[in-house]
Amino acid sequence: MNKALLEQLREAHPDVQIVMASKYIDADDIPFYYDAGIEDFGESRVEGFLEKHPRISLPIRWHFLGTLQTKKVKKIINAIDTLHSLDRLKLAREIQKRREQPLSCYVQVNISKEPQKHGVAPEKTLDFIDSLAPYDLCRIEGLMGMASYSDKETVREEFRTLRRLRDEVVSKHPQAGRLSMGMSEDYDIALEEGADVVRLGRILISEDML
């Protein structure tokens, strides 16, 4: 485990939430990371979540990070604490139908504008959040974005796009002020640009990733 990085992040950014992308580890490994102080774990696939969740009795917070198909909502929606990939009304309707209590959600924005990536177009984000008003079981915490695998300045500008968009959103939806952005490859830039949540996987596992 990369304890040095974890300690560095906690010291430099005590208010930033670290979500470990647990797709890189087995359920049996989660207690080890929990004992090191990580309380938030995120899965990107429903199958991965269903395999790990029943095996963990620790009071961790479960995040779902990947694209969630509407037909699979019922399998996990009452077992997760946060969804980072709300990007369509069809999904919001299904959550409203299946969820038993309000769910913390981040609206996923396609800040890289890559066609293969999911997410709401930046220019449509505010309208999309407005349209979520009837779905009170989707509690919008903020915005989530994934940068492109590109040069640092491009990545930085994409994160800045999300931050500027957040500033626009909170003028109308003050509760939606958090930014979930930054992964193992670009978390340092994301933190410089104001991330409230970083989603880290491989870099927490091995010091070789530094």
Order of alpha helices (4+ residues) and beta strands (2+ residues): alpha-beta-alpha-beta-alpha-beta-alpha-beta-alpha-beta-alpha-beta-alpha-beta-alpha-beta-alpha
